[in-house]
């Protein structure tokens, strides 16, 4: 299975490449409960392969360190006790050198395993592990950005600022009413939450070919959009007041001019760039203010093949729920998506931080409606 081994190695190397600009001090801090340290991401993605694959498929396998399952398990209750999420930044030991040694140890065993006969089940789990690591590559970037933004000198991580300024087509796509198929089809990889392909009936609608820009959103701010309750859902208004939110995450006024922290440092807000780092609450309020609404995830999926996407995750007006005939897998893998299907909203598309070849028309991302730290933006519908 040379192609599978190559896919594995390329993915593992890419994670470490993302960490190349980091200093030793950057690997451990945790700036918020939702933002895990780089060291934890490096170890957790490695633990996934050890726990889900090597323990089962390698005879007499020797675990690298018995404590790592407690330290680097994320949310798998069936596997055992784990450190509280908010305390991941307290893991000063093992050192980052030890974590890299852990990655090398696991990679060596995975390479030997994948060079041999690979069963269908082993292939399936390995591809899941690779896609899981790709998800964490994006989380690594978003979490780093949040941590660096808390540093008063606004450090520069890379030349790439992960802000999209590509020219857009200002127009609306008209979609006729009809019955449409939703969900993943075919033999290619998908996550289990994309399964349960089914039909939905959609009324006729229009969806914007243009994503909301910073300039568009500044108009909302200048019109006192954050100060007027009539635009906000009740839960959103409470969140707004409790947290004193007055702009997208990472925005700040400097001498009367909006600036934003980017991974290239603090920069003036480009009004033509695509808006990022807004919550579902802000997206819904903006849409209401503009006289439109957010698309449902089904409307988005039907239209997606004719839309230009992949620069920001796009909030939809759909709660994260199981599709018809959705089945939770047996064992720990079954905890991957299904148990989170409550109190979350669906985002579609991909972002400038999403791993290459990781996105699909049927991909369902999901976060709580107050989430701002992901590369999330707005597409309107009517």
Secondary structure as GFF3:
##gff-version 3
##sequence-region A 1 382
A	DSSP	alpha_helix	2	18	.	.	.	ID=ss1
A	DSSP	three_ten_helix	24	26	.	.	.	ID=ss2
A	DSSP	alpha_helix	38	49	.	.	.	ID=ss3
A	DSSP	pi_helix	50	54	.	.	.	ID=ss4
A	DSSP	alpha_helix	55	57	.	.	.	ID=ss5
A	DSSP	alpha_helix	68	72	.	.	.	ID=ss6
A	DSSP	three_ten_helix	77	79	.	.	.	ID=ss7
A	DSSP	three_ten_helix	85	90	.	.	.	ID=ss8
A	DSSP	alpha_helix	96	115	.	.	.	ID=ss9
A	DSSP	alpha_helix	120	149	.	.	.	ID=ss10
A	DSSP	beta_strand	172	175	.	.	.	ID=ss11
A	DSSP	beta_strand	178	182	.	.	.	ID=ss12
A	DSSP	three_ten_helix	192	194	.	.	.	ID=ss13
A	DSSP	beta_strand	198	202	.	.	.	ID=ss14
A	DSSP	beta_strand	205	211	.	.	.	ID=ss15
A	DSSP	alpha_helix	214	222	.	.	.	ID=ss16
A	DSSP	three_ten_helix	225	227	.	.	.	ID=ss17
A	DSSP	three_ten_helix	229	231	.	.	.	ID=ss18
A	DSSP	alpha_helix	234	243	.	.	.	ID=ss19
A	DSSP	beta_strand	251	254	.	.	.	ID=ss20
A	DSSP	beta_strand	257	262	.	.	.	ID=ss21
A	DSSP	beta_strand	265	268	.	.	.	ID=ss22
A	DSSP	alpha_helix	280	290	.	.	.	ID=ss23
A	DSSP	beta_strand	293	294	.	.	.	ID=ss24
A	DSSP	alpha_helix	297	303	.	.	.	ID=ss25
A	DSSP	three_ten_helix	304	306	.	.	.	ID=ss26
A	DSSP	beta_strand	313	319	.	.	.	ID=ss27
A	DSSP	three_ten_helix	332	335	.	.	.	ID=ss28
A	DSSP	three_ten_helix	338	340	.	.	.	ID=ss29
A	DSSP	beta_strand	345	349	.	.	.	ID=ss30
A	DSSP	beta_strand	365	367	.	.	.	ID=ss31
A	DSSP	beta_strand	376	377	.	.	.	ID=ss32
A	DSSP	beta_strand	379	381	.	.	.	ID=ss33
###
